[in-house]
């Protein structure tokens, strides 16, 4: 049973009418962030104050454990603070005390301060009614997902238990604030007046606060008294100004939790997530290795150098964004328990594999192991299905750590390193650089077991771009490598009215090239006109970590132009471009060829195309020789260039057919056929089209930015770029592969199609 009730409110106070772009917000933005909060609230108890017209919106997202209370602008105008607030906010003296204030929400919206002054009163009302029979009550801003913190924390199993530990006193989250003449418009001289001379060097946040019923009741009365007193004296900031005063006056009742100077409460949630360091026999960290192969840890054998625990803890403290840890070789479960504790601190998943059939049954007799609910899987990791399971976990998770400590560490390392994404880690135990170093520096000093060295894994290290990481591991007989890429990319998708089409594309890229997907900063231009798709799109963009642009419907080519202009502002050197129906062929297509005889899949496509671009300095590199309507052996630019150019460039074929396509159209002129890492490609007079391609920064400028059209079309670009190519100004190429399949399964009316 949940012990906390969360309270929030949302009201349209016309913030979108503010002139200042710094303070202007469309109300839809608040509905969107509220929807994210509601989705992550799950079965948590919640009370929301909101206008009646949005009640169904709330129920559709969170149908259970929620009470909806009616809220209106008229109710806020009847607030006991309303008239006093209006009197202050309209005075020149108050508005002009700092430059930003006269443009602010509290200065220009009559309902802003009256609304936010009600937060603690609503919290008090709910705690008094106590509809869910809760022990604690927390205010959470409806817009917390906008910039303050990710609402996913509320869905975590550990969240309530850890939060409650902070609520023995009333909780205010505060950030440092010094050197300013005011706090949100409340003059510092006034603040000092009300805190009895204390040095005010912090501000209490109103995003997330609360506690027990009795504390809320008392502090609401104090807020009410202070609000009237300060307003009567001519002082006003926001509700946070008064909360700040309360945090000094009633410090014996209030738990002040400090965050960083940026004021983001996400720091508080991160601290909750990290938790306190468990009691893990820290005396073992500093023990000198005594030559034994194990020591006792949590009543079982730990087959490690004792100093390894400290090295591991340092590693996890420096990599709190790890999402998944896979251990190969559970042994007696002691290291598994330690790693599980580290994973719990950073809220990551832990899976351990062991080949000994009765080992789990043995370990479950240890109360420490049994209490940790460790995901232990008994199997041979090298069986095809099991290795495929490991591969899928790595590819579908965030940053991953793989620990190779089973019976064949060399094979484990060399096999699993092929599945790593950029930023992932892989480690192996019983390591020394070579036998000579093992004999002179390890044996009898660090560790007496030697099962893996640099020469065993050199090919995997080179082919998978692995580099040394956290080299302290070498001092405890582990090797730690991180997968990196020298170059990152920007990946863009244009989508329209079809969330399922967009997700299918994402899955196809992940399946075909997880490196491409995970090593790219991902952007999506959402051209959708169907508002019923918004919620599902929002879920998918969050799931796959895309930054969304929504500019009404720019059309296919209008969107392509927008993307080119955005890419010109980013830090990455290369851009990858997709429409949402241009799917990548995956491992299932290995060995298959297109109608022109070219391979449809290559396992190292991403690395290959980057290496080709760097080596050849191409402006753009198309990926698919065979396309939906034709292929690249025909020169399609012939149809689109001006007649005068056609006559000059193809004197033997100067005339277009009267209708349709010409079966004897000119062929593409190819110059140089080459190969890079098993990936063949050719350059020459390669025509431009909107199919997937990689484009360099300089190529992007030449193609889209030096000359612009108000309403661009693919045929216009094809003609324009072909002429630049013939002049030698643009340098394109194409793969002699066909890794893309056009698959539009979500169809829409042709009337909706828009080019620009």
N, C-alpha and C positions, 0 to 999 in steps of 0.2 A: 504494500500500500504506500502510495506517495505521501511524503510528509510536508511538501511545499506546495502552496498555491501561488501561481504567477499572475500578476495583474498588469494589464496594458490598456492603452486607449489610442484611438486614431480618429481625427476629425479634419475635414477639409476646411482650412482657414484661408484658402486662396493664396497660398504662398507663390503660386505660379504667376501672380500678378505683380510681384516685386520687380522693379526695374533693374536692380543690381544683379548681374549674373552670379556674383559670389553667394547670394542668398536665395535666388530664384530656384524653386524646385517644383516640378510637375507633381500633382497629387498621385498620378499613376506610379511614380517612383516609390511612394510610400506604400501603396497597395502591393506592389511587387515585393518590397522588402518584408512587409507583413506576411505575405504568402510564404516566403522562405522561413520566417520564424515559426509560423503555424505548422508547416510540414515537419520541422525538426522537433517541435514540442511533443509529438507522438502522444503517449498516454499521460503526460504530465497534466496536472490540474491547472485550469486557466480561467480567468474572468477577463472579458474584454468589453470596454466601453466604446461603442462605435455607432455611427449613424445607421438608421434602420435599413436604408437602401443597400448597405453592404453586409447585412446579417447573413444572407444566403451565401455570399462569397466566403465568409468565414466558415460556415457550417460545411460547405463542400470540401474545404481543405482539412478541417479538423472537426469531425462530427461528434467525437466523444470527449468526455471530461472537460467540457467547456460551457461556461455560462456567458450569454451575450446580453449586455445591458445597453439600453437605448441612450444615445448621446446626441445632442443637437447644439447648434451655434447659439440658439436662444437660451439654452441652459447655461452656457458659459457667460453670456451677457448678464445673466442674473447673479453671477458670482459676487460674493461679498467684497472681493478685491477689485472688481471691474472698474468702477468710477475712479478710485484712487490711482489705478495704473494709467488710465487715460489722461488724468491730470498731469502726471509726470512726463509721460512719453511725448507729449506734444509741446513741451517747453524747449526753447532754444538752448537754455543753459544745460539741460541734461543731454540733448541730442548732439551738442557740439563739443562735449568734453574730450572726445577722441574722434579721429577722422572716420573710422569705420562705422561708428554707432548710428549715424543718421541714415545709413543705408540698410541697417540691420532689420531683422524680423521683429524684434521687440520694439523698435521705434516706429515701424510702418504698418504693422498688422495689429489691429485693436484686440484680436482674440489670442495673440500668441502668449503673452505673459499670463493672462487670466487662465488659459488652458493649462500651461505647465505648472502653475501654482496649485492646480488641483491634484497633481500626482499623489502626493502623500495623503491627501484626504480620501482619494479613491482606495488607496492601499488600506487606510484605516477602516473605511466602510466595509471592504471585503473581509478584513480580519475580524471585524465585529460580527458579520453575518456568518462567516466561516462555513460556506456551503459544502466544502469537501472534508470538513472535520480535520483540518491541517494544523500542524504545530508551528509552521513558519510561513511567512508571506513575503514575496519579493516583487518589487516593481521592475518591469523590463520594458524599455522603450520599444514601440512597434517598429521603429526604424533602426534597431540595433544592427541589423545586417547590412545597412547602407555603407557604413565605414568603420563602426566601432568594434565589432567582433563577429565571427562566423557563428550563426545560430546552431551549427551542428553540435556544439558542446552540450546543448540541452538534451540531446538524444543519447549521450554516452551513459553507460551503466554506472560508472563511477561518480558521475557529476553530483548527484544529490547528496550522497554520503560525504563527499569532500566539502561541498558547499556548506552543509549544516555545521561542520566544525568551525566555520567562520561566523556563525550566527548566534553564538552564546551572548554576544552583544549585538546591538543594531549595527548593520554593516553600511559604511560609506567607503567607496573607492575614490581615492584622491590622487591628484597629480601635482607636482611641484610648480609653483607660480610665484615668481619674484620679479621685482624691478618694473612693475606696471603701476600706473596711477589709479587703476580701477580693476574690478573683477566683473566682467560682463556688463559694464556700465555702472556698477555700484562703486562709488568713490572709495578709495582705500582709507581715507580719513574716517569715513563712516564705518567701514569694517572694523578698523582699530577701536573705534568708539564702543562698539557692541561686544567686543571680545575682552574687554577689561585690560587692554594694553598688551595682549599677547602678540608675539611676532607672527603675523599671518603669512605663511610661505607655501600654502597649498590651497587647492580648490577641490571641493567635493563634487563628484560627478552625479548627475541625475539619471544616467542611462540605466543603472542597475543598482538597486539598494533595497534594504528591508531587514526583517528579523522576526522576533516573537511578537505575539499579540500585545502583551503588556508594554513592551518597548515602543511599538508603533503608536499605541494609544497615547502614551505620555509625550512622545516627540512630535506627534501631530499637533497637540495642544501648544507646544512650544513654538512650532513653525507658525501656527496661526497668530500667536502673540507677537512674534518677531516680524512677521509679514506686515501686520497692521502698524506696528511701532515704526518700522523702517520706512514704510510708505508715508505715514503721517509726518515723518521727519524729512521727507523729500528725497530719500535714497531708493534707488531701484537698479537691480541688475536682472538676473533671472532667478529661478528657483535654486540654482546652484550657489548663488551668492549667499542665500539664507542657510542652505545646508552647510556651507563652509563655516558660517558663524556657529551653527549648532555643533559642528564637530569639535570646536574649541570650548564652547560653554558646557557641554555635557559629555566630556571625554570619558567619564567613568561609565557611561552607558553605551558608548560608541566604539566599535572596532574600526579603526582607520587602516585601510589596506592601500599602500602606496603603489603607484604605477609610474611609467616613464613620463618624461616631459611632453611627449606628443599627446598625452591625455587619452589614449586609446585604451578602453577597458579590456581589450583583447589580451593585454599583458596579464591581467588578473586571472582570466580564464586559462591562459597558458601556464601560469603558476599552479593553478589547481590541477591541471593535467599532469604536470611534472611531479607533483606530490612531494612528499618527504622521502629522503633516502632511506630505504628499508634497513633494518638491522641485519646485516649480512656478514657478521663476524669480521669486521674491518681489521682486526689484529692480524689476519692472515695476509693482508696486503703487503705488509712490511717484513714478513718473515723471509729469512734467507733460505734459499732452496737447499735442502739437506741431502740431495741425491736420490731421494725416493721418487717413485713414479706417481704418487698420489698423497693426498692428505685428507683428513676428515672434514667435511663441510655439511652442515645440516644432517648429521648422522649418517652420511654415506660418503663413498670415496670420490674425491675430485682429482681427476687425472690431469693435473696442470701444475706448472710452476705457480706457487702461491701468489706471486706478484702479478700474474695475469689478470686477476680480478680488478685490480686498480687500473690497469691499462684498458680493460674492457669498459669500466665505468667512465673513464675519461673519454673514451671513444663515443659512448652513447650521449654523454653530456654535450659533446660537440656536434652531434648529429641527431637532433631531436625531431627531425622531419622524417626519419625512417618509418616506413609504413608496414614493412613485412620483414621478419627474420626467419630464415630457414636454416635449421641445423641438421647436418648429415652425420649421424652417429651419436645416439643419446648416451651410450655407455651406461654408467650407473646413475645418470639423471642429475648429478650435482651441478654441472655447468648448465644444464637445461633449466634448473630452478633459478640459478643466478641470472641467466639471460632473460627468463620469463619476468623476473622482477624488474629488470631494466626496461623491458618492453612495456610493462604496465605503467612505469613512470612516464613514458612518452606516448602512451595509448597506441602502441603498434601491435600487430598480430605476430604470434610466434608459433611455428610448427617445427617439430623435431621428428626425424626419421630414424628408425632402428631396425636392423635385420634380424636380431635374436628374437625368436618367436614368443618366448615367455617373459621377456624383459619387462613389458608393461605391467604384467601381473605382479612381478617382483617389486617394481618400483612403487606400485600403489599401496604396498604395505608400509611405506615410509609416510608418516603423517604430513611431513613438510611437502613432499611431492604431491600427495593426494589433494592437499588443500589448495593447490595452485591451478587446478583444472587445465593442465597442460595438454595441448593438442599433439598427441604422440601417435605416429602412424607406423605400424609394424609391416615392413615390406622390403623387398630388394629394390633399391632406388634405381637400378639400371634396367629393370624390366620396362618395356616400351611404354606401357600405360602409366607407370609411376613417373617416369621421366617426363612424359607429356604433361602430367599433372603439375610437376614442378615448373615446367616451362610456362604453362598457362597462368599459374599463380604469379610468377615474376612479371609476365607481360601485362597482366590486368591489375597489378598493384602499383602503388606509388614507389618511392625509393626503397630498394630492397638490399638486404645483407644476406649473403649465403656463406655459411660456415662449413667447410669441408673437414670433417673429423671422423670419417667412417673407415672402412677397411681398405679402400683404394683411393687415397686422397688425390693422386695424380689424375686418375680417370675422372673423379668427381669434379675437380677443378677444370680440366680441359673440356669436359662435356658441358657443364652448366655455365661456364663463362660465355658460351655462344648465345645464351638467352638473355644476357644482361642488357639493361637499358642504360642510356647515358646517366651518370650519377649514381648508379648502383655499385655495391661493394661485394667482393668475394675474398674469402680468407681460407687458409689451410693451416692445420696444426702439424706438429712434428717436423718443422721446417728448419733448414739451414741453407745459406746460399750455395754451398757446395760441400763435398766431403772433407776437403782440407780444412775449411773454416769450421766445420762441425767438430773435427778432431781437436783443433787448437783452441776454439773459443766457446763451444757449446758443451761438448761431452765433459761431464764431471763438474761443470760450472753453471750451466743454464738448464740443460735438458739432455737426457741420455738416449733419446729416440729420434731417428732420422729417416723420414719416409718420403720427403719431397724436397726438391731443390730447384734452383732457377732454370737449369737446362731442361728439367721435366716439363716446364710450363711456358717456355720461351715462345713457342709458336702461338699459343693461345694468347699470351700477353701482347704480342705484336699485332695479330690479326684482329683482336678485339679492343685495341686502344686502351690497354690497362696500364695504369701508372701506380707507383708506390704511394701508399697513404698510411698515415699514423704509424710511422716507422718504429715507434716504441714496441710494437708487437714483436719485432724481430728479437728483442731482448728476452722474450718469454716463449720463443720457438713457434711463433705464428708469422705468416706472411699475409699482408693486407693490401689489396689492390682496388683501385677505383676506375670504373669505366668512364672515359672522357671523350669529348670531341673538341678539336681545336676550333671548329666553326659551328655556330648555332644558326638556325634558320627560322624564318617567319613563315608559318603555314596559314593560308587564307582559304576560306570556303564561302561561296555564295549559295544561299539557300532560299527556298520560296515555298511557303505553305505546306511543308511536308516534313515534320519532325522525324517520322520513321525513315524517310529517305536520307536525312542528315545522319541519323544514328547508324544506318547501314553503311554509309561511307566511312564513318569513324571506325567502325569495327573492321572494315576491310583494310584500312590503313594499318591499324594495330596488328591485324593478322599478318599482313604482308611485310610490314616494316615497323616494328615497335620503336626502333631507333629514330625513325623519321618522326613519329608521333610524339615521342617523349623528349626528343632533343629540339623540338620546335616550340616557339612561342606561338600560340594558336589564336587566330582571330576569325570571326564569322560575321559576314555582312548578311543580316536578316532582311530580305526584301519582302517578307510576307505581308499580305493584305488581309489574311483571315485571322481575326483576333482570337478565335477559338484555339489556335495553335500556340498561343503565347506561353501558357503554363508549362506545356510539355517541352517547348523549346527551352524555356528557362531552366527546367530540370536537367535537360541534356547538356546545356552549355556549362552548368555547374559540374555535372558529372564528368565531362570530358575536358574541363578546364579551358574553355574558350572565352575570350573577351568578345562581347557582342557589340556590333554597330547596327543601329537601326535608323535609317534615313528615309522613311516611307518606302516606296519601291523605286529604286534607281534603275532597275532593269539589269539585264545581264551585262551589257557593255558599259552602261553607266556605273554599275557596281565594280566592274573591272577597272575603270578609270579611278574610282574612289580608292580602291585597294592600292593602285600604283602610287597615288599621292600619299597615302598613309605609309606605305613601305619606305618611301623616300625619307620619312622622319625617324625610322627605327635605327637601332644600332647594328643589326645583323646584316651580313653581306649578301645573303641569298634569300629569295622568296620562292615558295612553292604555292601553286595556284590550283584549286579544284572548284568545279561546280558540283552540286550535291548528288548528281547522278553519274559521276565519273569515278567508278569504284576501282580499287586496286585488286589485281589477281593475287591470290595467296598461295601458301604451300601446297594446297590441294591441286594447283595448276602446274606443279613442278614437272618439267619434261614436256609439257604440252606446247603446241605452237599455233600461231595464228594462220590465217589463210595464205599469208605470204611466206610462211615457213620460219618466222621468228619466234623465239621463246616468249612465253607469256608471264614468266616469273623468274626472278633472281633473288636469292636470299640476302644479297648484300647491295641492293640497289641504292640505298641512301648514301652509303659511303662512296659508292662508285660514281654517282652523278656529281657529288661534291668534288671528288678528286678530278673528274673530267673538267669541270668548270674552272678549277684552280689551275690545272695544267694547261688548258687551251685558251683560257681567258675569253670564253664564249660570252655573248650577251644573253642568249637564252638557249636552253636545251630542251627540246620537246621529247616526250617519253615514249609515245606510242606510234609506231610506224603505221599500223592498221587502225583506222578510225571507223566510226559508225557508218558514215555515208560513202566512204572511199578509203584511200590510203595515200601515202606520201610519195609513191612513185609517179603519180600524176601531179603536174604543177597547177594547183588550184588558183594560184594568184593570176594565172592567165585570164581567168574569167572576170577579174575585178580591177585590173589596172586600166588607166586611160587608153583610149584607142591609139593615140599617137605613140605611146610607149609600147603598146602591143606590136604595132607595125615595125618599130625600130628593133625591139628585142627578139621578136619571132618573125622575121621577114618571110619565112616559108609557111607561117601559119598566122596570118594577121587578122582573120575574120572569125568572129564568134558564130556559133550556130544560131539560126533564127529563133529556135526555142530549145529548152532543155540543155542537156549536156552533150558534148562532142566525144564520141568513142575514140577519136584520134587526137585528143587534146595533147599538148606538149608534155613531155616527161620532165621530171625534176632533174636538174643538173647537179650531180654529186661530184665532190672534189676528192676528199680524202677519207678512206675507211680505216678506222683505228680500233683499238681495244684497250680497255683499262680494267684490270681486275676481273677478267672474264666477261665484261660488259662491252659489246661492240657498238660503235657509233660512227656517224658519217656527217661531214659538213658540206657546205655548198649553198645553193640557192634554195634554202629551206623556207617555206612559206609560214607565216604566222596564222594560228587559229587559237580558239579559247580552250583547247584541250590542256590537260595537266602538263606543266613544264616547270623548270627551275630557271629563275631570272636573276641576274646579278644586279647590284646597285647601279652600276654605270649603264648596264643594258636597259634597266627600267627607265632611266632618264631619257635615253635615246628613243625608246619605243613609245613612251606615253606622256612625257613631260615637256619635251622640247617643243612639240606641236600638239595642241589640244583642239578637240572638236566639241562644240556645245552638246551635240547629240551623236556620240560615236557609234559606229557599227563595226561588226567583225570584218565585213568586206572592205571597209575604209581602211582599217588598220592593216589588213592583209596587203592591200595595194601600196600603202604608204611605206610599210616596213620592207616589202619586197624591193621597192626602188632603192631604199637605203642599203639593202643587202647587195644589190647589183653594183652599186657605187663603191662597195667595200667599207662603208661606214658602220654597218651592222653585221655582226658575226654570229650567225645561228648554227645549230646542229640538231641532229635527231638521233635517238637510240635506234639501233637495229634490233629492236625488241617491241613487244606489244603488251606492256604490263597493265594496261587500263582497259576495262570493259564498261561501255556505256549501258546503264541499266536503269531506265526511268520506269519504276513500277508504281509510283504514285503519280497518276496523271491529273492534269488540270486542263481547263478549257483553253483553247488557243487564243481566245479573246483576252485572256489574262496575261499572255506572254508579252513581255516588254523588253525591247533591246536597250533603250536608254531614255 
